[in-house]
């Protein structure tokens, strides 16, 4: 299973590591050497509260959280008050998928290109899925088996995409302008109301132990 990621665009944080005002913009800064990067994807039907070190975040159903970088080593991650112990390797990047009872780790890879945008698709539904242009002319990623992921670097472009499930169901995504040097996540999840898909830009938050 291929999973991915790192982007060097970091949000300088407000209290609670919230995004700054749009007028302040994004600032590029390198993470400290040997940092570990971690994020959580919530595939449950409920709101999830996360906490690690001095950082916290609330995730809606089907939402991917910000990446957090921290020193490698032992850490305690709280999900809705429940403690999960991890030992994050230096220079590792992980996505932890929360299914309501456990955190399933996925090893990600770094991305640092300033010439391309990176699209990463996680198929966390129960059937194969393909990311296509909205007119169906181009397969951008996939088909991906259930529980797997893949990625594709593309030029910066305004694009309209959709996810097509093996059953033939189509899940349109909002039109987006993909910017070079940035990472975008496509999440395909299975909820009580059926399969859902969303596309969102990936951000990095900061915290210290």
N, C-alpha and C positions, 0 to 999 in steps of 0.2 A: 504494500500500500504506500503510495507516494503522498506524502504531506509536505509542507513547505515552510518557510518564510523568514524574511526580515526586511524591514525598511528603515532607512536612517533618518526619516522625518519624525521628529519627536514633539509632542505637545508639551510645552512648558506649562506646568500644572498650577491650578488654583487649589485652595483647600479641598480635600477630597479628590484631588487629581482630576477635576473637571476641565473641559476645554476652555481656553481663554476666549475673550471677546474676539470676534472676527477681525476687527481692526488691528489687533495685535499680531495676527497672522501666525504662521507656523515657523518654527526655527529649527534649523538643521544642526544637530550636534551628535558627536560620536558617543556611543555608550562606553562606559569604562571598560578597559581591557578585561577579557575573560568573563564578561557578563553572561548570565543565563536569561533567556526570554521565555515568558510563560503567558498564555491566555486561556480563557475558558469559553466554551460554546455551550449554551443552555438549550438542550433538546427536549426539555420537559414542557408541560402546559402551564407552568406556574412561574411567577417572578422568583428570581434567585438572587440572594445577597452574598457577595463575595468579600473576603477580607484576607489580606496577607501583609505582614509587616505593618507599615503605616498607610497602606493603600486599601481602598474599598471601591466596590462597584456593584450596581444593581443591573441584572440582565433580564430582559423580557423573554418570553417564550420564543425559541428559535433565533435568539440573538447571539452574535459572536462578540466577546468582550475585547477591550483594548489589550495590546501586548504590554506586559510589565517587564522591565529589565531589573535584575537584581544580581548580587554576587552569587556565584555558584555555591553549592553546599546544601545543608539540611534546611528545610523550611516547613512551616505549618500553614496550610491553606484552609480557610474556613468557608464552608458553603452552607448557608442557612444555619449557622452556628455549629455545624458538625466539623470536627477537625480531620484533615487528611494530611498525612505526613509524606513529604517528598524529599529526595536528595537530587537537586538539579546539577547536572554536570556543567562545568565552565564551557562557555561558547556553544551551548546547546540552545535550541529553539523548540518549544513544545506547545501543542494545543491539547487541552484537556477537555474532553467531551463529557458533560454531566448529564446522566440519564435519569436522575432522581435518586439514585442510591450510590453510584460509584462515579469516579472520574477516570475515564479511559484515555491514556496518553497516546498522542500521535507525534512522531518526530517530524519536525519541519526543517526546511532548508533556508539558507540565507538568500536574500535578493538585494542587490545593491546597484543595479543598472540605472544610469541617468538617461539612457536613450530609449528605453522601452517602458511600458506599463506591464504589470504582472496581474493576470487573472488567475485566481485559484478557486477551484470548485470542490466543495465537500458534499458528497452524496450520502447524507445520513437518513435517507428514506429506506423503504423496504424493497425497492426494485431498481433496475438499471435506469440511468438518466443521462441525457446528452444536453450540452449547452450549444445552442445554435443561434445564428442571426435570426432576427424576427421573421424574415421571409423564408426561413428554412433552407436557404441556399448553401450555407457553410456550417459545417460542424466545427465549433471552436474548441470544445473539449469533450471527450467521451466518444462512445458511450462508456460510462463508469458503472461498475458493479456497485450494489448497495454496500455501504460502509467504507467506500474507498474515496480517494481524492486524486486530483491531478491539476496541472498548472499549464499556463501558456503565456509567453511574453509576446506582446503585440505593440504596434506603434500607437502613439497617442492619437485618439480618434473619438469622435462622437458616434455612439453605436447603440443600437436597439437589439436586445437579446431575449431569448426565451429558453426555458428548460423543458425538454420533452421527455416524458417518462416512457418506460417500456410498454405501458398499457395504452399509449397514445395520447394521454392527457398532456396538455400544453399549459405551462405556467409562465406567463409573460413577466418580464422584468422591466423596471423603469428605465427609460432612456438615460444614458450617462455619458459624460465626457471623460474618457480615460486619459489621465495626465501622466506624462513620462516620469519615471522615478517613483511612482506610487503603486501600492498594492491594493487590489480589490478582491473581496471575498464573495463568492456565490455559495449560499447555503441552501441545500435542499433537505427539508426535514419532514418528519411524519408526525402530525398532531392528531388530536381527537377529531378535527374537522377534515382530515385527509392530508395529502401532501401539499407543502408550501415551499415557495422559493423566494429568496430575497438577495439583492446585491447591495453591498455596502463597502465604502472605503475602509481600509484597515488603518488604525491609529496605534501609536505607542504611547503609553503613559509611563511615568517614572515613580519609583518609591525607593526607600532605603530601609534596611532592616533595623 
